[in-house]
Amino acid sequence: MIKTFKIVAILEGFSYLFLFANMLITKNINIDLYKTILFPLGMAHGVLFITYLILALVVKVKVKWSVNTFLIVCVASLIPFATFYIEKKYLKNENI
């Protein structure tokens, strides 16, 4: 389960960055580009975001994280690059 959480944390971080980059590129372009690129990317990020939070709860129970650690992991999903930090700091030493 922890290995899956590590993978989802990295994918969620990349999807967040791709979503921001794509939004900045397509903001002044026509609406058809939004429908073809930005919407599917946003949907994928949304699914990864929800999966990240659910897996964080499962890993919290399995690893017995404190409430503070769990809240830090959850807030990290809202900040760009933070899921990469979480993966390195909190999941590096966990058994796979």
C-alpha positions in Angstrom: 0.0 0.0 0.0 2.9 2.4 0.8 4.4 1.8 -2.6 1.1 2.6 -4.3 0.9 5.8 -2.2 4.5 6.8 -3.2 3.5 6.4 -6.9 0.3 8.3 -6.5 2.1 11.1 -4.6 4.5 11.5 -7.5 1.8 11.3 -10.1 -0.3 13.8 -8.3 2.6 16.2 -8.0 3.3 16.0 -11.7 -0.4 16.3 -12.7 -0.6 19.5 -10.5 2.4 21.0 -12.3 1.2 20.0 -15.7 -2.2 21.5 -14.9 -0.7 24.8 -13.9 1.7 24.9 -16.9 -1.1 24.0 -19.3 -3.4 26.6 -17.8 -0.8 29.3 -18.3 -0.2 28.3 -21.9 -3.9 27.9 -22.9 -5.4 30.9 -21.0 -5.4 33.2 -24.0 -6.2 30.6 -26.6 -9.7 29.6 -27.9 -12.2 27.5 -25.9 -11.7 24.4 -28.1 -8.2 23.9 -26.8 -9.6 23.9 -23.3 -12.0 21.1 -24.1 -9.3 19.0 -25.8 -6.3 19.5 -23.4 -7.2 21.2 -20.1 -10.4 19.4 -19.2 -8.9 15.9 -19.4 -5.8 16.9 -17.6 -7.9 18.5 -14.9 -10.1 15.4 -14.6 -7.0 13.2 -14.2 -5.6 15.5 -11.6 -8.9 15.4 -9.7 -8.9 11.7 -9.6 -5.3 11.6 -8.5 -6.0 14.2 -5.8 -8.8 12.2 -4.3 -6.8 8.9 -4.6 -3.9 10.7 -2.8 -6.1 11.7 0.1 -7.8 8.3 0.4 -4.4 6.5 0.4 -3.0 9.0 2.9 -5.8 8.0 5.3 -5.1 4.3 4.7 -1.3 4.8 5.2 -2.0 6.9 8.3 -3.7 3.9 9.9 -1.1 1.4 8.7 2.0 3.3 9.7 0.3 5.0 12.7 1.1 8.6 11.8 0.3 11.3 14.2 -2.5 13.7 13.5 0.1 16.4 12.7 1.9 14.2 10.2 -1.4 13.3 8.5 -2.4 16.9 8.3 0.9 17.9 6.8 0.6 15.1 4.2 -2.9 16.3 3.3 -2.0 20.0 3.1 0.9 19.0 0.8 -1.5 18.0 -1.8 -2.5 21.6 -2.2 0.9 23.1 -2.6 3.0 22.6 -5.8 6.1 20.5 -5.4 5.0 19.5 -1.8 4.0 15.9 -2.7 7.6 15.3 -3.8 8.8 16.5 -0.5 6.4 14.3 1.4 7.4 11.3 -0.7 11.1 11.9 0.2 10.7 12.9 3.9 7.8 10.8 5.2 7.8 7.8 2.9 11.5 7.2 2.2 12.1 5.0 5.2 8.8 3.1 5.2 8.9 -0.6 4.2 7.5 -1.3 0.7 
